Amino acid sequence: MVGIVEMRAGENALSVIRSVKKRIAELEKDLPPGLKIVPIYDRSGLIERAIDNLRLKLMEKCSIVIAFTVIFRMTCGPARVAVPRIPAGVLAAAIAMYYAGVSADIMSLAGVAVAIGAMVDAAVVMVENGHRYLIHHDMPRKQAIVRAATEVGPALFFSLVIITVSYAAVFTLQAQEGRLFKPLAFTATYAMAAAAMLAVTLVPVLMGYFLRGRILPAARNPVDRALLALPRPVLGRHADGRW
């Protein structure tokens, strides 16, 4: 005998599967000896692996941001500004998913993964501009950070809004294509919208707290100097040959 569990449209797949497993465990207590219920296809393992993979990618992204900001800036301040934005953006997207009724499946989690890179990029650009103001402008630290955030904040905000709006085309898909790709578009839209808001709210505040102490100019950073020195012989040799 084979049974199929059908899920209502809009329900959370993982919650439904867990409820079914709980009910199966209750039914097995009353079954005759030697008779048991064997699941043939269980989506929960796939969904849980997707969640674990997303968690791993978040940890990898945070580790990469910390490593590169420490290497290129010789301080932990930029990492302390950029890294909190990643879990904050994902949390905002998860809250929006919960209230919008978007279930956590492979496609919806893929939308969050797609948006992670843009979350970090805007924070790094903001931090780099803050460093430039603190190094090259003779003004109080608070004023320099406000000027830096004001200078690039609107551009970063609208660039992220444009990326968010670009997912609108996916919402026009119908039938099977719409059911498949709309969860990705929803979660990517939520994550990008959260990234746009955090770029002009949370990041400037964190810059005010963590961009402190001695800031090493690029000309004195050994990593920057090495990366700039590597292409110079090649560029100098080819600059003479205009062709």
C-alpha positions in Angstrom: 0.0 0.0 0.0 1.3 3.5 -1.0 0.1 6.8 0.5 0.8 10.3 -0.7 0.8 13.4 1.5 -0.4 16.5 -0.4 0.5 19.9 0.9 -1.8 22.9 0.5 -0.6 25.8 -1.6 1.3 28.3 0.4 2.1 26.0 3.3 5.6 25.7 4.7 7.1 22.4 3.3 9.4 21.8 6.2 6.7 22.3 8.8 4.3 20.0 7.0 6.9 17.2 6.7 7.8 17.5 10.4 4.1 17.3 11.3 3.7 14.2 9.0 6.7 12.5 10.7 5.2 13.2 14.1 1.9 11.7 13.1 3.6 8.7 11.5 5.4 8.0 14.8 2.1 8.1 16.6 0.5 5.7 14.1 3.4 3.2 14.2 2.7 2.5 17.9 -0.7 0.9 17.0 0.6 -1.1 14.0 0.8 -4.9 14.2 4.3 -6.4 14.9 6.5 -6.5 11.8 4.5 -3.8 10.0 6.0 -0.3 9.6 5.6 2.8 7.5 8.6 3.4 5.2 8.9 6.9 3.6 9.7 6.7 -0.2 10.4 10.4 -0.8 11.2 12.9 1.9 12.0 16.5 0.9 13.0 17.5 4.4 16.6 16.2 4.0 17.1 18.3 0.9 15.7 21.4 2.5 17.8 21.0 5.6 20.9 20.5 3.5 20.1 23.7 1.6 19.8 25.5 5.0 23.1 24.1 6.2 24.7 25.1 2.9 23.4 28.6 3.2 24.7 28.8 6.8 28.1 27.5 5.6 28.3 30.1 2.9 27.4 32.9 5.3 30.3 31.8 7.5 32.6 31.6 4.5 31.6 35.1 3.4 32.2 36.6 6.8 35.6 34.9 7.1 36.6 36.2 3.7 35.5 39.7 4.5 37.4 39.6 7.8 40.6 38.2 6.2 40.7 40.7 3.3 39.8 43.8 5.3 42.5 42.9 7.9 45.1 42.3 5.2 44.4 45.4 3.2 43.7 47.8 6.0 45.9 46.3 8.8 43.0 46.8 11.3 39.8 45.0 12.4 37.7 48.1 12.2 36.4 47.7 8.6 35.5 44.0 9.3 33.5 45.0 12.3 31.5 47.3 10.1 31.0 45.1 7.1 30.4 41.7 8.8 27.4 42.5 11.0 25.6 43.7 7.9 25.5 40.1 6.5 23.5 38.4 9.3 21.4 41.6 9.7 20.4 41.5 6.0 19.6 37.8 6.1 17.6 38.2 9.3 15.6 41.0 7.7 14.9 38.8 4.7 13.9 35.9 6.9 11.4 38.1 8.8 9.9 39.3 5.6 9.7 35.7 4.4 7.9 34.7 7.5 5.2 37.4 7.3 4.8 37.0 3.5 4.3 33.3 3.9 7.3 32.3 1.7 8.6 28.9 2.8 12.2 28.0 3.1 13.1 25.8 0.2 16.0 25.5 -2.3 14.8 28.4 -4.5 13.9 30.8 -1.8 17.2 30.2 0.0 19.0 30.7 -3.3 17.6 34.2 -3.5 19.2 35.0 -0.1 22.5 33.5 -1.3 22.4 35.6 -4.5 22.0 38.9 -2.5 24.8 38.2 0.0 27.5 39.6 -2.3 25.8 42.9 -2.9 25.3 43.3 0.9 29.0 43.2 1.5 30.0 45.3 -1.5 28.1 48.4 -0.4 29.5 48.2 3.1 33.1 47.9 1.8 32.6 50.9 -0.5 31.3 52.9 2.4 34.1 51.9 4.7 36.8 52.6 2.0 35.4 56.1 1.5 35.4 56.7 5.3 39.1 55.6 5.4 39.9 58.0 2.6 38.3 60.9 4.4 40.0 60.1 7.7 43.4 59.9 6.0 43.3 62.7 3.5 41.0 65.3 5.1 42.0 67.3 8.1 38.7 67.4 10.0 37.2 65.8 13.1 36.6 62.1 12.9 32.9 62.3 13.3 32.6 65.0 10.6 34.8 63.0 8.2 32.6 59.9 8.6 29.4 61.9 8.1 30.9 63.5 5.0 32.0 60.1 3.7 28.6 58.4 4.3 26.8 61.4 2.7 29.0 61.3 -0.4 28.5 57.7 -1.4 25.3 56.8 0.6 22.7 57.9 -2.0 24.6 56.2 -4.8 24.9 53.0 -2.9 21.2 53.1 -1.9 19.9 53.7 -5.4 22.2 51.1 -6.9 20.8 48.5 -4.6 17.3 49.6 -5.2 17.9 49.2 -9.0 19.1 45.7 -8.4 16.0 45.0 -6.3 13.7 46.4 -9.0 15.4 44.2 -11.6 13.8 41.1 -10.0 10.3 42.5 -10.9 10.4 40.7 -14.2 10.4 37.4 -12.5 7.1 38.1 -10.9 5.5 38.2 -14.4 6.2 34.5 -14.9 3.2 32.2 -14.9 2.4 28.5 -14.5 5.3 26.2 -13.6 8.0 28.8 -14.3 6.3 31.3 -11.9 5.9 28.7 -9.1 9.5 27.7 -9.5 11.2 31.1 -9.7 8.9 33.4 -7.7 10.2 32.3 -4.3 13.8 33.2 -5.4 12.6 36.6 -6.6 10.7 37.3 -3.4 13.7 36.4 -1.1 16.2 38.2 -3.3 14.0 41.3 -3.3 13.6 41.2 0.5 17.4 40.8 1.0 18.3 43.5 -1.4 15.8 45.9 0.0 17.2 45.2 3.5 20.7 45.8 2.1 19.7 49.1 0.7 18.2 50.3 4.0 21.2 49.0 6.0 23.6 50.8 3.7 22.4 54.2 4.8 21.4 53.4 8.4 23.4 50.7 10.1 26.7 51.0 8.2 27.3 54.7 9.0 26.6 54.1 12.6 29.0 51.2 12.8 31.6 53.3 11.1 31.3 55.9 13.8 32.0 53.3 16.4 34.7 51.1 14.8 36.7 53.3 12.5 39.1 54.5 15.1 42.7 54.4 16.0 45.7 54.6 13.6 44.7 54.2 10.0 47.5 53.1 7.7 47.6 54.9 4.3 47.7 52.8 1.2 51.2 54.1 0.4 52.5 52.6 3.6 50.6 49.3 3.4 53.0 46.5 2.3 50.2 44.6 0.6 49.0 47.6 -1.4 52.5 48.5 -2.3 53.3 44.9 -3.5 50.1 44.7 -5.6 50.8 48.1 -7.2 54.5 47.3 -7.9 53.7 44.0 -9.7 52.2 45.3 -12.9 54.4 48.4 -13.2 57.3 46.7 -15.2 54.8 45.3 -17.6 52.8 48.5 -18.0 55.9 50.6 -18.3 57.3 48.3 -21.1 54.0 48.3 -23.0 53.4 52.0 -22.6 56.2 52.7 -25.0 54.6 50.6 -27.7 51.4 52.5 -28.5 50.1 49.8 -30.8 
